[in-house]
Amino acid sequence: MQMIVAVIKPNRVEAVKAALVQIGVLGMTAMESKGFAKQLGHNERYRGPKMDAGFVPKVCLLICVKESDKDAAMKAISGAARTGEVGDGKIFVLSALEVMRIRTGERDEAAL
């Protein structure tokens, strides 16, 4: 199993969710976050003067998938999240050693 961590623009969350549902990935956790990378944050105007906000609003998605679904999920996420502009985000893939559904006690792929 693989844990996909996708950091994307907030306005792309619904498109990513729809793309994942379309390929059969039905579970995900979303968390609001802030970050910066090459764009080094952004400037905002507040009552006239520019202010350096330092961080850009993002959404961090956690998606656990079977190994066989990893590439399709990454393709769906990148396709739905891509705008072609700086700050589209990143996808990280980590090994998920064990998963357990609390309600039933099912483990690993059965728990997905």
Buried (B, 14 or more C-beta within 10 A) or exposed (E): BBBBEBBBBEEBBEBBBEBBEEEEBEEBEBEEEEBBEEEEBBEEEEEEEEEEBEEBBBBBBBBBBBEEBBEBBBEBBBEBBBEEEEBBBEBEBEEBEEBEEEEEEEEBBEBB
